[in-house]
């Protein structure tokens, strides 16, 4: 597997930050934050799919590598 581009790492980190903000929310606040998280997550997925199609890398393996790179270098933002 080639090096993971910084742009994919940044997108995944952004999605993780938005996911972490879901903690403790309910009702309309939860729904609004979930939409923000989903938008960020969809951007990650699109970027991974694009890179995979351009480079021939296995999409699933690339996605796992990106997630591991982010989650193993930083603590989970959802955990305090």
Rosetta constraint file for C-alpha pairs under 8 A:
AtomPair CA 1 CA 57 HARMONIC 7.33 0.50
AtomPair CA 1 CA 62 HARMONIC 7.80 0.50
AtomPair CA 4 CA 8 HARMONIC 6.93 0.50
AtomPair CA 4 CA 9 HARMONIC 7.30 0.50
AtomPair CA 4 CA 65 HARMONIC 7.71 0.50
AtomPair CA 4 CA 66 HARMONIC 6.80 0.50
AtomPair CA 5 CA 9 HARMONIC 6.68 0.50
AtomPair CA 6 CA 10 HARMONIC 6.09 0.50
AtomPair CA 7 CA 11 HARMONIC 6.24 0.50
AtomPair CA 8 CA 12 HARMONIC 6.16 0.50
AtomPair CA 8 CA 44 HARMONIC 6.83 0.50
AtomPair CA 8 CA 47 HARMONIC 6.95 0.50
AtomPair CA 8 CA 48 HARMONIC 7.28 0.50
AtomPair CA 8 CA 66 HARMONIC 6.88 0.50
AtomPair CA 9 CA 13 HARMONIC 6.12 0.50
AtomPair CA 9 CA 66 HARMONIC 6.23 0.50
AtomPair CA 9 CA 69 HARMONIC 7.36 0.50
AtomPair CA 9 CA 70 HARMONIC 6.40 0.50
AtomPair CA 10 CA 14 HARMONIC 6.15 0.50
AtomPair CA 11 CA 15 HARMONIC 6.29 0.50
AtomPair CA 11 CA 40 HARMONIC 7.17 0.50
AtomPair CA 11 CA 43 HARMONIC 7.13 0.50
AtomPair CA 11 CA 44 HARMONIC 5.56 0.50
AtomPair CA 12 CA 16 HARMONIC 6.17 0.50
AtomPair CA 12 CA 40 HARMONIC 7.97 0.50
AtomPair CA 12 CA 41 HARMONIC 7.33 0.50
AtomPair CA 12 CA 44 HARMONIC 5.94 0.50
AtomPair CA 12 CA 66 HARMONIC 7.15 0.50
AtomPair CA 12 CA 67 HARMONIC 6.88 0.50
AtomPair CA 12 CA 70 HARMONIC 6.93 0.50
AtomPair CA 13 CA 17 HARMONIC 6.20 0.50
AtomPair CA 13 CA 70 HARMONIC 6.35 0.50
AtomPair CA 14 CA 18 HARMONIC 6.34 0.50
AtomPair CA 14 CA 40 HARMONIC 6.65 0.50
AtomPair CA 15 CA 19 HARMONIC 6.10 0.50
AtomPair CA 15 CA 37 HARMONIC 5.86 0.50
AtomPair CA 15 CA 38 HARMONIC 7.82 0.50
AtomPair CA 15 CA 40 HARMONIC 4.82 0.50
AtomPair CA 15 CA 41 HARMONIC 5.22 0.50
AtomPair CA 15 CA 44 HARMONIC 7.52 0.50
AtomPair CA 16 CA 20 HARMONIC 6.11 0.50
AtomPair CA 16 CA 37 HARMONIC 7.89 0.50
AtomPair CA 16 CA 76 HARMONIC 7.85 0.50
AtomPair CA 16 CA 77 HARMONIC 6.96 0.50
AtomPair CA 17 CA 21 HARMONIC 6.50 0.50
AtomPair CA 17 CA 77 HARMONIC 6.19 0.50
AtomPair CA 17 CA 78 HARMONIC 7.81 0.50
AtomPair CA 18 CA 22 HARMONIC 7.14 0.50
AtomPair CA 18 CA 33 HARMONIC 7.25 0.50
AtomPair CA 18 CA 34 HARMONIC 7.99 0.50
AtomPair CA 18 CA 36 HARMONIC 6.66 0.50
AtomPair CA 18 CA 37 HARMONIC 4.77 0.50
AtomPair CA 18 CA 40 HARMONIC 7.40 0.50
AtomPair CA 19 CA 23 HARMONIC 7.93 0.50
AtomPair CA 19 CA 34 HARMONIC 7.41 0.50
AtomPair CA 19 CA 37 HARMONIC 5.40 0.50
AtomPair CA 19 CA 78 HARMONIC 7.33 0.50
AtomPair CA 20 CA 76 HARMONIC 7.99 0.50
AtomPair CA 20 CA 77 HARMONIC 5.49 0.50
AtomPair CA 20 CA 78 HARMONIC 4.12 0.50
AtomPair CA 20 CA 79 HARMONIC 7.88 0.50
AtomPair CA 21 CA 25 HARMONIC 7.95 0.50
AtomPair CA 21 CA 33 HARMONIC 7.09 0.50
AtomPair CA 21 CA 78 HARMONIC 7.18 0.50
AtomPair CA 22 CA 30 HARMONIC 6.15 0.50
AtomPair CA 22 CA 33 HARMONIC 6.19 0.50
AtomPair CA 22 CA 34 HARMONIC 6.72 0.50
AtomPair CA 23 CA 78 HARMONIC 6.84 0.50
AtomPair CA 25 CA 29 HARMONIC 5.97 0.50
AtomPair CA 25 CA 30 HARMONIC 4.82 0.50
AtomPair CA 26 CA 30 HARMONIC 4.73 0.50
AtomPair CA 26 CA 31 HARMONIC 7.63 0.50
AtomPair CA 27 CA 31 HARMONIC 6.34 0.50
AtomPair CA 28 CA 32 HARMONIC 6.06 0.50
AtomPair CA 29 CA 33 HARMONIC 6.17 0.50
AtomPair CA 30 CA 34 HARMONIC 5.91 0.50
AtomPair CA 31 CA 35 HARMONIC 6.30 0.50
AtomPair CA 32 CA 36 HARMONIC 6.50 0.50
AtomPair CA 33 CA 37 HARMONIC 6.13 0.50
AtomPair CA 34 CA 38 HARMONIC 5.95 0.50
AtomPair CA 35 CA 39 HARMONIC 6.11 0.50
AtomPair CA 36 CA 40 HARMONIC 6.38 0.50
AtomPair CA 37 CA 41 HARMONIC 6.03 0.50
AtomPair CA 38 CA 42 HARMONIC 5.89 0.50
AtomPair CA 39 CA 43 HARMONIC 6.32 0.50
AtomPair CA 40 CA 44 HARMONIC 6.51 0.50
AtomPair CA 41 CA 45 HARMONIC 6.32 0.50
AtomPair CA 42 CA 46 HARMONIC 6.09 0.50
AtomPair CA 43 CA 47 HARMONIC 6.15 0.50
AtomPair CA 44 CA 48 HARMONIC 6.15 0.50
AtomPair CA 45 CA 49 HARMONIC 6.09 0.50
AtomPair CA 45 CA 63 HARMONIC 7.90 0.50
AtomPair CA 46 CA 50 HARMONIC 6.06 0.50
AtomPair CA 47 CA 51 HARMONIC 6.17 0.50
AtomPair CA 48 CA 52 HARMONIC 6.00 0.50
AtomPair CA 48 CA 59 HARMONIC 6.73 0.50
AtomPair CA 48 CA 62 HARMONIC 7.00 0.50
AtomPair CA 48 CA 63 HARMONIC 6.49 0.50
AtomPair CA 49 CA 53 HARMONIC 6.13 0.50
AtomPair CA 49 CA 59 HARMONIC 6.27 0.50
AtomPair CA 50 CA 54 HARMONIC 6.19 0.50
AtomPair CA 51 CA 55 HARMONIC 5.93 0.50
AtomPair CA 51 CA 56 HARMONIC 7.90 0.50
AtomPair CA 51 CA 57 HARMONIC 7.61 0.50
AtomPair CA 52 CA 56 HARMONIC 5.28 0.50
AtomPair CA 52 CA 57 HARMONIC 4.83 0.50
AtomPair CA 52 CA 58 HARMONIC 6.25 0.50
AtomPair CA 52 CA 59 HARMONIC 5.34 0.50
AtomPair CA 52 CA 62 HARMONIC 7.47 0.50
AtomPair CA 53 CA 57 HARMONIC 7.29 0.50
AtomPair CA 57 CA 61 HARMONIC 7.72 0.50
AtomPair CA 57 CA 62 HARMONIC 6.82 0.50
AtomPair CA 58 CA 62 HARMONIC 6.10 0.50
AtomPair CA 59 CA 63 HARMONIC 6.09 0.50
AtomPair CA 60 CA 64 HARMONIC 6.20 0.50
AtomPair CA 61 CA 65 HARMONIC 6.12 0.50
AtomPair CA 62 CA 66 HARMONIC 6.19 0.50
AtomPair CA 63 CA 67 HARMONIC 6.21 0.50
AtomPair CA 64 CA 68 HARMONIC 5.99 0.50
AtomPair CA 65 CA 69 HARMONIC 5.97 0.50
AtomPair CA 66 CA 70 HARMONIC 6.36 0.50
AtomPair CA 67 CA 71 HARMONIC 5.95 0.50
AtomPair CA 68 CA 72 HARMONIC 5.49 0.50
AtomPair CA 69 CA 73 HARMONIC 6.11 0.50
AtomPair CA 70 CA 74 HARMONIC 6.29 0.50
AtomPair CA 71 CA 75 HARMONIC 6.41 0.50
AtomPair CA 71 CA 76 HARMONIC 6.28 0.50
AtomPair CA 75 CA 79 HARMONIC 7.63 0.50
